[in-house]
Each structure stands twice: as C-alpha cells, then as structure tokens.
Amino acid sequence: MYAPEFDYYRAGSVSEAAGLLRKYPGSKLLAGGQSLIPLLKLRLAAPVAVIDIGRIRDLKGITVKGGTIRVGAMTTHAELAASSELAEQCHALAQAAAGIGDPAVRNRGTIGGNVAHADPASDLPAVLVALEAKLTVEGPDGKRTLDAGGFFQGMMTTALKEHEILTAIEIPAHSKGQGSAYAKFAHPASRYAVIGVAAVVTTSGGKCSAARVAIGGMVPRPVRAASVERVLAGQELSAENIAKAAGQVTESLGNEVLGDIFASEQYRRSVAPVWVKRGLTQAAERAR
C-alpha cells in the first residue's frame, strides 16, 4: 500500500525542526523511519508533513565524560551494539541494541525514534528505566530533562509535549561491582520482545547491595519489578536466591499484563520468572 500524500521538510537543526513542528500541526518527525514508514504505508498515520531530522549532526554520537554516558538521539542501534564504551560501561544497552530486529533495522533505526515511539514490545525503554537514564528534550520553549521512569506513560504514550524533540539520553556508567544485562523472549518473526527483562545488580562484600529490574513487552509501558528488587537486596547472589527473587515478578505487574495470539496473558505470567532469572544471573556475573 502507498503512503498518503504529505509535505517533506529536511531540518538542519533541532530548533528548525521544533519550529516546523509548531508551524505544521499534525506533522511527524522522521528519524530512522523503522516505525513511521510502516505506519504511513498502512495508512495508520496521515501527517500533513514529515520532518526529516536524520542529518542533524548534533543528535548523533556516543560520549563518556565524568562517569556519564551521553547518547545522541539519532545514534543507530548498530552503533550502540558496536560501541566499546557501552560494552564496558553499560552492558545492558549494548546487549539490547544488538538484538533489535535484523541488520537492516539496526543500521537504520535510532535510539531516539525507538524511545519516542514507545512501543510496549520495544527493547530499549525497559533498559533505560532499569539504568535510571535521563532524557533531554528540546522544543520552542527550551530544554528540559526527564527521568526514564516518568517518560513512558502508557502504550505508545510519552511525556513529550507537542513540538518537543528527544535529543539525547544520559546514563550513569557502571561503577565497580556493578553489572547489567538484558534478557529477551523474542517473537520469532518480528524479534520484538514478548518479554524483555533489564537488570542491574550492584555487589558489595559478596552480596547484592542493590538491584534494579525493569520489565517490558508484557505490559503497556516498562515497569520496575520492585517485588524482585526487595527480595534480592542484601542477599548472596546464589542461584537459589536469584530464583526466589525472580519468582516474585508477577506481584509488580498488576492487572496490565498483555496477551495476544502468540502468547496469552497467563502464559506471559507463567514464564516471566524464567526470563527475570536469566537477566539477573547474567547481570550478577558481570558485577563480580
């Protein structure tokens, strides 16, 4: 199917893109296009204008400074997966990016487009919540910074205001004794997450001093599994303790667990502890 007609603009800067968003209400930003183009072709989206931000250099790149990793919103999944800085200092993000879609998707898709789209089956939102990332957004009224935990508000719904653009993501680099991982039960056709588990484990004296676990795929927005975190904190990172903590995951999911023709709500609830255990086990190994 062909996309509906729309006007096309190529923005040279973030301020220009924000101005175009305000000038043409109902317009859409084009980043990597891996979400927008299918919506246009299926006519599930019919914007009056498409604003291409793909050539704004200030939105690209990965830098590490003062214990903080800054990722430009137009950085591709392939660049995230190939980054030596992320592999050493932010394991879960590099791991999740490497498992997105296929090479064609990873080479075109961007972290900013992925996060702003907020698909519940996407990988990166859960990772950013577990990593306690901060997101910088910019619009005609200036810049502001949002916590990842509050950025995702529902299925394909974020805290972005009209005319705002996500420009960068900042993530604390792992400290000594800290490790992270991303474990995904992937849909065999789409590679989207049926269940996605992002885990961050901090160790001290051979025990877990803190844990952060975020669940995606099976809920409308990524959520922290506080019930898992509480059980594991202060415990030795044995297989038995990790399994016990992982078994508490459904207490944090409430009544919002999704179900579809591939995996029902009941099935997702049943297998979720397995994937939480895998994520925690790998994060613990990297923390040691």
C-alpha positions in Angstrom: 0.0 0.0 0.0 1.2 3.5 -0.7 1.5 6.2 1.9 -0.9 9.2 1.9 0.4 12.5 0.5 2.4 14.7 2.8 4.9 17.6 2.6 8.5 16.8 3.3 11.0 19.0 5.1 14.6 18.4 5.9 15.6 20.1 9.2 19.2 21.4 9.6 19.0 21.9 13.3 16.9 21.0 16.3 15.5 24.5 16.6 14.4 24.4 13.0 12.7 21.0 13.4 10.9 22.3 16.5 9.8 25.4 14.6 8.5 23.2 11.7 6.5 21.1 14.2 4.9 24.2 15.5 4.2 25.6 12.0 2.6 22.4 10.7 0.3 20.9 13.4 -0.1 17.1 12.9 3.3 16.7 11.4 5.7 13.8 12.2 9.4 13.5 12.7 11.4 11.1 10.6 14.4 9.6 12.3 15.4 6.1 11.2 11.9 5.5 9.8 11.6 2.0 11.1 8.4 2.8 12.9 7.0 5.7 10.9 7.3 4.3 7.4 5.2 1.2 8.0 2.5 3.3 9.7 2.5 5.5 6.6 2.3 2.6 4.2 -0.5 1.0 6.2 -2.2 4.4 6.4 -2.4 4.2 10.1 -0.7 7.6 10.1 -1.5 10.5 7.8 0.6 13.5 8.8 0.3 16.8 6.9 4.1 17.0 6.9 7.1 14.7 7.6 10.2 16.5 9.1 13.4 14.7 8.5 15.9 15.1 11.4 18.3 12.4 10.1 21.0 14.8 9.0 21.3 16.9 12.2 24.9 16.1 13.4 24.4 17.3 16.9 21.9 14.5 17.5 24.5 11.7 16.8 27.3 10.0 18.7 28.3 8.4 22.0 30.5 10.2 24.5 31.7 9.3 28.0 32.5 12.1 30.5 32.7 12.2 34.2 31.0 8.8 34.7 28.1 9.7 32.4 27.4 8.2 29.0 25.7 10.6 26.6 24.0 9.1 23.6 22.6 11.3 20.8 19.0 10.5 19.8 20.0 9.8 16.2 22.6 7.2 17.2 21.6 3.9 15.4 21.1 0.5 17.1 24.0 -0.8 15.2 26.3 1.9 16.6 25.1 1.2 20.1 25.8 -2.5 19.7 29.3 -1.9 18.3 30.3 0.6 20.9 33.3 -0.4 23.1 32.3 2.2 25.7 28.9 0.7 26.1 30.2 -2.9 26.1 32.5 -2.0 29.0 30.4 0.5 31.0 26.7 -0.1 30.1 26.3 -3.8 29.2 22.5 -4.0 29.0 22.2 -1.2 26.4 24.7 -2.6 24.0 23.2 -6.1 24.5 19.7 -5.0 23.9 20.6 -3.0 20.8 22.4 -6.0 19.3 19.1 -8.0 19.5 16.8 -5.5 17.8 15.2 -6.7 14.6 17.7 -7.6 11.9 20.8 -5.9 10.4 18.7 -3.6 8.1 16.6 -2.4 11.1 19.7 -1.9 13.3 21.5 0.1 10.7 18.6 2.5 10.1 16.7 2.5 13.4 17.7 5.1 16.1 17.5 5.1 19.9 15.6 8.4 19.8 13.0 7.1 17.4 12.6 3.9 19.3 12.2 5.5 22.6 9.9 8.3 21.4 7.6 5.7 19.7 7.3 3.9 23.0 6.1 0.6 21.5 5.3 -1.7 24.5 7.2 -4.6 22.7 10.3 -2.5 22.2 13.5 -3.3 23.9 15.2 0.0 24.8 12.5 1.6 27.1 12.8 -1.2 29.7 16.6 -0.9 29.5 16.6 2.9 30.1 14.2 2.5 33.0 16.5 0.0 34.7 19.6 2.1 34.0 17.8 5.2 35.5 18.6 7.1 32.4 17.7 10.8 31.9 16.3 12.0 28.7 16.9 15.5 27.3 14.0 17.0 25.2 14.0 20.3 23.4 11.2 22.5 22.0 10.4 26.1 21.2 10.3 26.8 24.9 13.7 25.5 25.6 15.2 22.3 27.1 14.2 20.0 30.0 15.3 16.7 31.4 13.1 13.8 32.2 13.7 10.6 34.2 13.1 7.5 32.1 10.8 6.1 34.7 8.4 9.0 34.2 8.9 9.4 30.4 6.9 6.3 29.4 3.3 6.8 30.4 1.4 4.1 28.5 1.2 2.3 25.2 2.9 4.5 22.7 2.5 7.4 25.0 5.3 9.5 26.5 5.8 12.7 28.4 6.9 14.6 25.3 4.9 17.7 24.8 3.7 19.0 21.5 6.5 20.3 19.3 9.2 18.8 21.6 12.0 16.6 20.3 14.0 14.0 22.2 17.7 15.0 21.6 19.8 12.9 23.9 19.9 10.2 26.6 22.3 10.2 29.6 23.1 7.1 31.5 25.4 6.6 34.6 28.4 4.4 33.7 28.7 1.3 35.7 30.7 1.6 38.9 33.0 -1.1 40.3 30.9 -4.1 41.4 28.0 -3.3 39.1 26.8 -5.2 36.1 23.7 -5.2 33.9 22.1 -7.4 31.3 19.1 -7.7 29.0 17.2 -11.0 28.6 14.6 -11.2 25.9 12.0 -13.8 24.9 11.8 -12.6 21.3 8.9 -13.1 18.9 10.4 -15.4 16.3 9.1 -13.4 13.3 9.4 -9.8 14.4 12.1 -10.0 17.0 10.0 -7.8 19.2 10.0 -8.6 22.9 7.3 -10.9 24.1 9.0 -10.4 27.5 12.0 -8.2 28.0 14.0 -8.0 31.3 16.6 -5.4 32.0 18.6 -6.0 35.2 21.2 -4.0 37.0 23.0 -5.6 40.0 25.4 -3.9 42.4 27.5 -6.1 44.7 29.4 -5.4 47.9 31.1 -7.9 50.1 29.9 -10.8 48.0 26.2 -9.8 48.4 23.7 -7.8 46.4 23.7 -4.3 47.8 21.1 -3.1 45.3 19.2 -4.4 42.3 17.1 -2.7 39.6 14.8 -4.8 37.3 12.5 -3.4 34.6 10.0 -5.4 32.6 8.9 -4.7 29.1 7.0 -6.5 26.4 4.3 -7.9 28.6 3.0 -4.5 29.9 1.8 -1.3 28.2 4.9 0.6 29.5 8.1 -0.6 31.2 7.7 -1.1 34.9 10.2 -1.6 37.7 9.8 -5.0 39.4 10.1 -3.7 43.0 9.0 -7.0 44.4 12.0 -8.7 42.9 14.4 -5.9 43.9 13.3 -6.1 47.5 13.8 -9.9 47.9 17.3 -9.8 46.3 18.7 -6.8 48.1 21.1 -7.8 50.9 21.3 -11.5 49.8 24.1 -13.5 48.4 23.8 -13.9 44.6 23.3 -17.6 44.7 21.2 -19.4 42.1 18.7 -20.2 44.8 18.3 -16.6 45.9 18.1 -15.3 42.4 15.4 -17.8 41.5 13.5 -16.9 44.7 13.6 -13.2 43.8 12.6 -13.8 40.2 9.6 -15.8 41.3 8.1 -12.6 42.8 7.9 -10.7 39.5 4.2 -11.0 38.9 3.5 -9.1 42.1 4.8 -5.9 40.4 2.8 -6.3 37.1 -0.7 -5.7 38.4 -3.6 -6.3 36.1 -2.0 -4.8 33.0 -0.3 -7.8 31.5 -0.8 -8.0 27.8 -1.9 -11.1 25.8 -2.1 -11.9 22.1 -2.5 -14.8 19.7 1.2 -15.7 20.1 1.4 -15.5 23.9 -1.6 -15.2 26.3 -1.5 -13.2 29.5 -1.5 -16.4 31.5 1.5 -17.7 29.5 3.4 -14.5 29.9 2.9 -14.5 33.7 4.0 -18.2 33.9 7.3 -17.8 32.0 8.2 -14.3 33.2 10.2 -15.6 36.2 12.4 -17.6 33.9 13.5 -14.5 32.0 13.9 -12.4 35.1 16.2 -15.2 36.5 18.3 -15.2 33.3 18.7 -11.4 33.3 19.6 -11.3 37.0 22.0 -14.2 36.6 23.9 -12.6 33.8 24.0 -9.1 35.5 25.3 -10.7 38.7 28.1 -12.5 36.7 29.1 -9.2 35.2 29.1 -7.5 38.5 31.5 -9.9 40.1 
